[in-house]
């Protein structure tokens, strides 16, 4: 029975992760452009790479780069950099780093590579609330790391998804319940 349960949990986790893999591959393969975290921007070009004038109005993609221009969204969907809260006046001055969160080519990819680290620190949560001008009056408390069994604050969302976001499986094998549910009429 234990072997059957182990096979079930392994197969379920693989199928779930595989679904996310298909979404990732489809998003990058189709070159889908997200409006909120653009991996590519378009510009009108007058001169192409060989200095030949193209008709004005030709749209040429300019791919976003991360990690000091080392990683390009054209080549890899996994390019990322740490997320920061910036000043609200569009001067792009960093106020503070958001621990564990990253930005990248695609919102989905950035989420999968992020961790929940910020949510274990009340100061980080308070800074985020202040940065987004959150006006609702309800208490937001930091997560309690002592409640974690398998994952920790540095575990990425991808690592949690691979384990179905389940920290611990509890098996309750009851042959008596099985027998009472499926008992034969006669033997």
Secondary structure, DSSP 8 states (H G I E B T S, - for coil): -HHHHHHHHHHHHHHHHHHHHHHHHHHHHTT---SSS-SEEEEEEEE-TTS-EEEEEEEEEEE-EETTTTEETTT-TT-EEEEEEE-TTSS--EEEEEEEEEEESSHHHHHHH-BSGGGG-HHHHHHHHHHTT-----------GGG-SS--TT-BHHHHHHTTT-S-------HHHHHHHH--S--
